[in-house]
């Protein structure tokens, strides 16, 4: 009889906190978690755009600093995974510089100067467009002797970077996620315990 009263008392104690109350807390906590996760992702996108802008401007030092900032941010914040970062402008500039160097090293300095004078005004800096223009115009002057075709392009993988985000990070998003998971576990545990106690009360103590 005493055990039966203890079981009933335990059931009443657990029922003081309603399931719907826990569900409301779960929804609120889930919303907060989603918001912080979104903010983490927005922070990553902002730093990624800063990398792209620095790469376009052509300052290698600034680009390197922006890459480091992106790497550090991604490494310390969850939900910041992104596709690989490719420094397309740096690649094209380095490739064009190799083409220009190859052209300077040939004996056709007059042709090189004329071709350069044609292509440079059409493009800002040494871009892919400049490289293609140089090859096209050079071929008109000296068919079969195109220095561009002899240049070994830089390795694209050296201009590609991949940063991995952690599965969990000790920030607002990480702690709010733990809180949400804790509430969800509490709801499940409450339902399971109540079911066990009611079943115990019904079967074991029904004749008590």
Secondary structure, DSSP 8 states (H G I E B T S, - for coil): -HHHHHHHHHHHHHHTS-HHHHHHHHHHHHHHHHHHHHHHHHHHHHHHHHHHHHHHHT-HHHHHHHHHHHHHHHHHSSS---S-EE-HHHHHHHHHHHHHHHHHHSS-HHHHHHHHHHHHTTSSSS-HHHHHHHHHHHHHHSTT--GGGG-----GGGGEE-----SS-SSHHHHHHHHHHHHHHHHHHHHHHHHHHHHHHHHTSTT-
